[in-house]
């Protein structure tokens, strides 16, 4: 029996990264794999393209390539950011699913966000540096700026998979959580146990703000000096999604002025230049885009992909991966990730 064909171009991931050995064995037993660089997919022969049932990855696709892929059922995006690099509308018109495995990163990133929030609220990093320099302050003397996360006012900007995971990890802190997400109706937020709030209200009242919004054609740099100045003095901002949603220079200025403190796992350039001023900015906690990059999360991708392929092979829709929506996918403006 001829096995279904998968075009594998999972950059920046790799098959060994995504699949455990036993998963990879199932993949190779059940399917024929053609492994190519993402830049080579459009150069595959029409005969090969016409046989492909699945694409593993998010390679740039021309309309001509898509039209040649008459057997295509699903594109499995394992980069996880939806890029505007293929003709989505013709794919949707043909009933081809475009799905992402990004949900695997939600809990790891949420846990890192919690760690950052606690670190800022309790001055953990600053106190550690002072200790190594022999300048530590003992007891209450070292808690002049410390705050409790429990019972505090918390804001979450964006309430997709990551926002919902944050809500879960914060549940034990009994905080008053407000959410701003213009793509969700208030009733859905209320059902999730959070308050719907305008952006202005959220920023004005929150002691800690988590930024987990995707980058779209409408929100580049929407968190700027005016927004940061509207936050209470001493508030904390944790950036976990993409740096393009903030004006990063304005964010650094707000921290440098002492108005707020901040933490970020993402930056305007990655890797960040060695002379970038954020590297030496007091009051800014830095993480090298590592919040979600756990091997356990990568291997969950393999589970999701194999389960959804099994459903699709039966003529059923994918259920484990998150499907791209035709109304919003073309509005996404994330940049590709270079490193796993």
N, C-alpha and C positions, 0 to 999 in steps of 0.2 A: 504494500500500500504506500502511495506517495504521501510523505509527511508534509504538513503545512509549512510554508516558508516564512521565516522571520528575518527581516533585515535588521542587523544589530549595529547600531551606531550610538552607543550610550554615553558618549563624552559629556562631561568629564569623568563619568563613572566608568567602570569596566565590569565585565561579566563576573570575574572572581570577587569583586567588591560587593556586588549586589546579591549574588547567589552563593549560598553555602555549597560545599562539594556535592552533597546529596541532592540539593535543589538543581544544581547545574546538570547533574546526571539526568534528572527528569526532563529538564529543558531540552537537552541534546537527544534524548531518546524519543521524545514526542514530536520534535520539530526539526526541520532542516534550517541551519543557521548560516547566513552569509554575513560575515563580520567585515565591516568597512569603516573607514574614517567618515565622519559626518559630511565632509566636503565632497565625498565621492558618490553619495547616494544618487544625485541627479545624473551621474554619468553611467549608472548601471544600464545594462541592455534592456530594451523594451520587453524582451521575453522574461527576463528575471523580474522586472517590475510588475509584470502582469500576473505573476504567480504569488507575489508577496501577500500574506494574510495579515501580518502584523509588522509594525516598526517598533523596535526597542530603542528609544532615544528621542531626541528632538532636533533632527537635522534640518537645515534649511531645505525647503521643497519648492520647486517651481510648479506652476499650474500644469505644465506639460508632463512633469513627473507624476503628479497626482492623477491626471487623466489617464496615464498609462497603467496605473495601479488598480485595475478593474476588480481584483479580488480583495482589496484592502478592507479590513474590518475595524482596526483600532490602531492608534498610535499611542504607545506607552511612554509618556514623558517621565524619565527618571532623573532629569536635571532638576525638575520640580518647579522652576519658574516658567510660566507660560510666555514664550517669546513670540513676537510678531514676525515670524520668519517662514510662514507657510500660508497658502490660500485657504483659510478656515471655512469660508462660506461654501465653496464647492465641496469641501469634505462633509460639512453638515448636510448639505442638500442631498448627498449620496447616502447619508446615514452612517458615515464613518465616525466612530467615537474617537475623541481626543481626551486622554485621561492623564492625570498626574499622580505621582506617588508622594507628593509633598506632605501628606498627613503624617508620615512616619517621623518627621522632624518636630512635630508640634510639642510633644511631651518633653523631649530633651531640651528644646529651646525654652520652654516654659520653666523648667527646673533651673536652667541657667539664669533666666530672668529673675526668678525668686532669689537665687544666690546673690545676684547683683543688687537687688533691692535691699536685702538685708545688709550687705556689705556697705552700701551707702548710708542706710539708716543708722547703723551702729558704728560707723567710721572704722570698719575692720581693717581695710587696707592701709589707711593713714596711721592707725594705731600700731600696726605691724611695722611699718617703716620707722616710726618713731622709736619703737623698741629696739630695732636693729642698730639704730644710731645712738642709743643710750639716752634718748630724750622722752621716754614714755612717761605718761601721767597716770598715776595709780588711782583706782577706785573712781569716785564721783568726779574727781578732777579731770578724768579722761573722757567724760561723757557730756561735755558742754553742748555739743551739737547732736547728740544721739537722740533718736526717736524710736518709738514702737511702731511696728507695722500692724500689729494686732489692733483692731478697732479703729483703724485710721481710714481716711478717705483715699480711695484708689481710683484712678481713671485708666481705661483701656481704649486705645484708639485702633479700631479694627477688631472685628469679632468673627474671623474665620476659624479654621482649625486651631491656629495658635492662640487666638483670643479665648476660645473655649477651653483649651488646655490650661491656660493661665487661670481661668476661673476655677478650674478644679484644684489646682495646686494651692490656690489662695483660700480655699474654702475653710481651712482650719483657723484662719486669722480673723474670721468674723468681721471683715472689713465692709465698709459701705462702698460698693463697686459701681461706678458709672461707666457707661460705654457710649462711644460715638462711632457709628458706622452708617453712613448714608445709604448703603446698599441693602440694609436690613430693616424690616418694619419693627416698630417698638414692641409689638406683642411677642415677637420671637425672642427679643432680649429679655423681656419680663419672664417668659417661660424658662429662660436659662438662669434666672435668679439674679439678674443685674438690672440696673436702672438705665433707661435710655436718656441720653443727655446731648445737648448741643455741644459743639466743640468749645465754644466760648465758656459755657458753664462748667464743663469738665475741667478745663485748664484752670479756671479761676478758683475752684474748690478743692482740687486734688493735691494731696501731699506727695503722692507717687504716681507717675504717669508712665504706663507701658505703651510704646509705639510698636504696633504689630501690623500696620496697614500695608497692603501691597502697593507697589508703585503703578499708577495708572496715568492715562493721558491728562487727567484732571487734577492730580494732587502733587506733582513734582514741587518740592520745596515749600509746601503749604505750611509747614511748621517753621516759622521764621522769627525774627527779632520781636515783632509785635506779639506773636503768640507766646514766646518765652517770657517776655516782660509781664504778660498777663498772669503768669503762674505765681503762687505765693512765694515770698522770699524763703529760701531754704528748701524748696520742693526738689524732688528728684525725678529725673527723666531717664528712662531706660529704653534704648533703641535696639530692637531685635529683628526688624524685618529688612528694610533696605535703606541705605543712607540717602537715596534720592528723595525720600519724602520729607527730609529736613533741609534747611539751608545750613550747611555744616559750619560755615564761617560764623553765622549768627549764633549757632549753638555753642561754639567755642567761646564767643564773646560773652554770652550769658553766663557761662561757667567761670570764665576769667574774672568777670566783675564780682563774683561771689553771690549773684542773685539765686542761682540754682546749682545743684550738682548733677552730674550725668554719668551714664555708663552706656557703652555701645559695643556690640559684637560685629558691627558692619561699618564700612568706611567708604568715602568717595572714590578712593583708589585702593585696590587690593592686589598685591601687597602694598602697604602704605610706605611712602618714601621715608628714609631714615631721618630726614630733616623736617618732617612734618610737625608743625607746632603742637598738635594734640598729644604727641608722645611725652611731652614734658609739662603738660597742663595739669596743675593741681586741681583736685575736685572732679577729675574725669577718670573713670574706671574703664580700662580698655581690655578687649578680648579679640583675638585674631580670627574672627568668623569661624569659631569652633563650637558654638553652642549646640548645633544639631549634628555635628560630624562624628557620630558614634558608630562603631561597627555594628552594634545591635540594630540601629536604625536603618543602616544600609541593607542589612540582611532581611529586614522586614519588607523592603521593596520587592525582593525576590518572591517572598510569600504572596504578596498582593498581586504581582504580575501573573504568577502561575495560576492562582485561584481565578482571576478574571479571564485569563485565556481559556481555562477549562469551561467557564460559563459561556464565553463567546463561541467556543467550538460546538456547543449545544444549541446555538442560535438564541442564546439569552443575553441580556445586557450586562455589562460589567458592573459590579457592586462594591468591590473593595477599594478600587482607586476612585479618585474624585474626577467627575466628568467636567470638561470645560463647557461653559455656556456660550452659545452663539451671540448673546446680547452683550457679553462682557469681555470675551477673550481678546478681541481686537483692541480693547482699551488698556490692556496690560502693557507696561513699559519697563519690566525688569531687564537688567543686563545679565548676560550669561555668567555663570559661575565658572571660574577657571580651575579651581581646586576642589577635590572631594572633601 
